[in-house]
Amino acid sequence: MSPVSLTPSGAIFRIARRGPIVPVHVFYGPDTFSLREALDALRRQLDSDGSLWANTVVLDGARLRPQELLEACQAAPFLGQHRLVVVRGLLGRFQGEGRRRAQALGPWQSLADALAQMPPSTHLVLVEEGPLEASNPLLSLLRPHAQVREFPPVTGDDLTRWLARRCRALGLRLSDRAAKLLLQLLGNDLWALASELEKLAAYADGQMVREADVRLLVTPAREASVFDLTAAVAEGRPRDALRLLRGLLSQGEEPLGLLALLHRQYRRLLLARWLSERGAGEGEAARELGVPPWAARRTLVQARRLPLPRLRAAYRRLLETDAAIKRGRLTPEVALEALVYDLASLGAA
């Protein structure tokens, strides 16, 4: 393998183009449910020998340096065929920089050259859970060398077909009125829909699910409470936010479930900010966000209040909390309270 040359400009990816480009994937878009499913499918495809768990590395793109990515990708798999490197949030660093591509990319300018030299056992996946501009310079750089998949919001007939496929996979039979009500309650939130469909399938045990069953088992009340919590956080009201959080926990809500809902709401805020900058109205925002018009209106107001750097900082803080819980550094309750306080402080800044 040719050595990496460090240039005065700091570009570490100055390598001659030789050999085949290794498998590189770019997954991006606001439909994070389908994105995660695609990533899981790729993992299953690569894990034919059961060793991928020991050969997977996940990197935080918000802080990643080129040399760190290069080292992760050049490493050989341990007792296995494949190595999977997942980078989250790197593409988002280059939003709004399309007209200054070379300057914006800096040391990342020669990334495509380095990809030609990585071992064929490495599979690199760049993940961005949100929209990307067509002019994003890193996306433009990688597009000729990568399998790029966009995951836009699932709406209209596509949403109806998604619901039908999910029901078939679960062996669940929904009446037309039940399906319509379910979509009215949850919109195009595939995470919530998937969860409620599993609950309905367990309840029905092969029987037809009627509209009355959906009214009994599916309620948007928790969504409204979490929306109030995220509103208090986004508006910089830490006392109210902590009071709402403790109230939800006392009602039996799971901390990890609340973390997931906060995560989803901040993804919506990022998307709402992007829609607002495009001049989208409330109707378009409601369709893209997959929420009722009143919720879209309130989300747009919150998103306009928060500068994009603060939204991105909040999103990074959510990812850090998730990692801290999974690694056992903090209990879920303590981590969630600290997160809510920090996010409210960002909202008040």
N, C-alpha and C positions, 0 to 999 in steps of 0.2 A: 504494500500500500504506500502511495506517495506521501511524503511528510507534509504536514500542514505548515504553511509559511506565515509568519507573523509580519505584517506590513506596518509601515509607519502610521498608516491611517487607522490601524486597529482592526482591519478586516482579517479575520483568521481563516476564512473559507477560500483562500486563494489556491485552489487545487485544479489541476488540469482535468478536463472532462474525458474520462476513460471508463469503459465498462458500463454495464446497464444501470439505469436508475433503479434504486431499491424501491419496494412498495411504499408509497407515501400517500396518505389520505388526509383530506381536509373535510371535516364535518362542521357545519355551522348553520345557525338559524334559530328562531325562537321556539320551534317545536322540539323542546328538549326531550320529550318522551320518546319520539321516534329516533332522535339522535342517539339516545342512550341504548335503545334497542339495536340500532345499527352497530354501535360499538360492541355490544355484547355478542352480536352475531359474528363479528370479526374475531373476537376472542375465541369463540367456540371453533371457528374455522381453523385458527392457528394452533389450537390446543389438542392436536391429535394424539400426542404422547402424554398428556396430563402434566406437563412440566411448566406450563406458561405462568402459573401462579408465582413461581420462583424467578421468572424472567420477564416480569412486567415492572416498569418504572413509570410513575406519574410525576410530571414536573409542573411547577407553577410558572406559567409563561409571563406573568406580570413582573417577575424579578429575574427571570432566566437570562444568563449570559451565553453568547454563542459557544464559547469553549465548553461550557457545561453540557449543552445539547450535543455537541460533537462527541464528547467523551461517552455520553450515555448511548449514543447510536453506534459507536464503533466497538463497544464491548461485545464479546461473544456470548451466546447463550450458555447457561450452566446446565449441563446434562440434558439438553433438549435441542429441538430443531429451530425454534423461533424465539426472538426477543421482541417484546412490544414496548414501545416508548410512546406515552401519551402526554401531550403538552396542552395544558388548558390556559387560555387567556392570552397567548402570544399575539395572535392576529389582532386582537382588540387594541393593542398598544399602538397600532399604525393607522387607526381610523382618522379620517380628516387630513391625511398626509399625501393624498394622491398626486398633487401637483409638484411635490418635491421628493420624488421617489428615491433618488440616490442619496440625497441628504437625510431623508427620514429613515431609511433602512440602515444607514451607517455600516457597522460591522456585519450586519445580516445581508448585505448586498450580494455576497457570493455564496449564499446558502445552497443554491441549486448546484453549484460546482461540487460542494461537499457531498451532496446526496449521491452523486455518481460514484463516490469512493467508499461508501459505507457497505458493510458486508450484506449479502443478500438475505441473511437470516434475520436482519432487523426490519421491523415494520414500524414506521413512524406515523402517528395520528395527531394532527393538530385540531383541537376542539375549541369552538367558540360558541357558547350558549347565548346566542343573540344574533341580530342582523349584522351584516357587513356591507360596506359600500363597495360597489363594483370597482371603484378606483383605489381600494385598499392596496398599497404598494406590495405588501408581502403576499397577499392573495394573488395579485397579478404576476408576481415573480414565480410562485409555486404552481400556478394553474397548468402550465405546459408539462409539468413533471409529476403531477399528482392526480389521484382520483378525487375530484372535488364533488361533494354532495351538499346541497342546500336543503334545509328542513324548514320550509315556511309554515306559517300557521295552517292547520287543517280546518277548512271551512266548507260550508255548503254541501254539495253532493259528496265530496270527498270525505267529509265528516260522517255522513250517513253510511257510506260504504265501510269506513273504518269501524263504526259501531257494529255493523252487521258481521264483519269478519271477527271482531273480538267476541261477539256473542257465540258464533259458531265454534270458535276455539274453546270456549268455556262450556259448551253444551247448554247455553242459556237461550230460552225462548222469551222474547219480549213482544207484547202486543204493540201495535202501531202507536196507540195513545201513550203507552208507557214509555216507548222510545222517545216520542216527541217531548214528553214532560221531562225526561231525564236530560235531554239536550237543553231545554229551557232553564233548568235549574243549574246546570254545570257548564253550559256553553261548550267551548272547544278545549277545555282543560283536560287533556288526555290522561294526566296523572290522576286527577280526581275521578274521571270516568272509569278508568281501568280498575281503580280501587272499589268503586261502588258496584261495578259489574261483577267483580269477584264476590262481594258481599251478597248481591242479589242471587247469584248462582248457588251459593251455599244455602241461602234461605229457601229458594224455590225447589231445589232437589229434583230438577227435571220437569217441574210443572210450569205452565205459562205464567209469566209475571205480568200482572195487570197494573193499570194506572194507580189504583189504590195501594198496591204494594210499594210502588215507588214513593208515593206520598208518605207512607209509613216509615220507610227505611232510609230514604235519602233526604237530607235536610241541608239547606245552605246556611244554617244558623252559625255553624263553626266558622264558615268562610267570612261572614259579616264580623264576627268577633276578632278574627285575625286581621281583617281589614282595619278595624279600629286600632288594633295594636300597631300595625305598620304605619297608620296615619300618625299616631302619637310619636312613633320613632322618627318618621320622615319630617315631622313638623317641629322636632326638637323639644319634646315634652317628656323627659326621662321619668319623672314621677308617675305620670299617667301611664306611660309604657310599662313600667315595672308593676304598677297596680293591675293593669289588664293582664299582663303575663302571669302574675301570681294567681289571679282569678281563674284563668284558663287551666293552670296546673292543678288548682284545688278542685276543679270540676272533673279531673281525671284525664285531661289531655296529656298525651305522651310528649316529653320534651323533644324527642327526635322527630315526631310528627309536626310539632310547631316549628322546628328548625326548617323542615322541608317546605312548609307553607310560607315562612318568611323568605326562604330562598326563592320560591316561585314569585312572590310579590315583588321582590327586587328585580327579578328578570323582567317582570311586567313594567316596572318603573324605567328600566333601561330602554325597553322597546318603546314605551310611551314618550320618553325623551326624544328618541330618534324620530318618532311619528310627529311630534310637536315641531321639531326643527324642519320637517318636510312640509309643515303647514296642514297636516291632516286634521279634519274635523272630528267631532265626537262620534258620529256614525261610523266613520272609517276606523277610528280607534277602538270602538266597541267590537267591531268585526275582527280586527287584527289581534286584539288582546283576548278575545273570547270571553268577555264579561258583559253584564247588562249595561245599558247606557249610563245609569247613575254611577256605576263603579268606574266606567271609562272616564267620565267627567272628573271624578275625584282623583283618579290616578294621574290624569293629565295635569291637574293642578299641582299635585305633589311633585311630579316629575319636573315641571317647569321651575319649581321652587329650588330644586337641588341641582347645583352645577354638575356637569358630567364627571369631572374628576372625583367629586364626593360620592357619586353613585358607584363609580368603579371601585373606590376605596371601600365602600360598604360591601360591595360584592366580594372583594378579596377577603374582607373580615369574616364574611359568612363561610367562605371556603376554609379559612384558617380554623374557625370554630369546629366545623365538620371534621377536619383532620385531627384536631386536638381530642375530640371525643372518641374517634375511632382508634386512636393510639393509646387511649386510657390515661392521658395526662390530666384530664378534668372529668368530673362527673357531668352528665348531661344537664342537670339542673343548674349547677354553678356556671358551666360554660354558657348556657342560654341567658342567664341573668347578666353575665358580663358582656355578652354580645349585645343584648338589648340596650344596656347602658351606653356602650361604645357607639352603637348606631345612632342613638338619640343625640349623643354629643356631636356626631358628624352633622346631624340634621340641624342642630342649633348653631353650628359654627358659622 
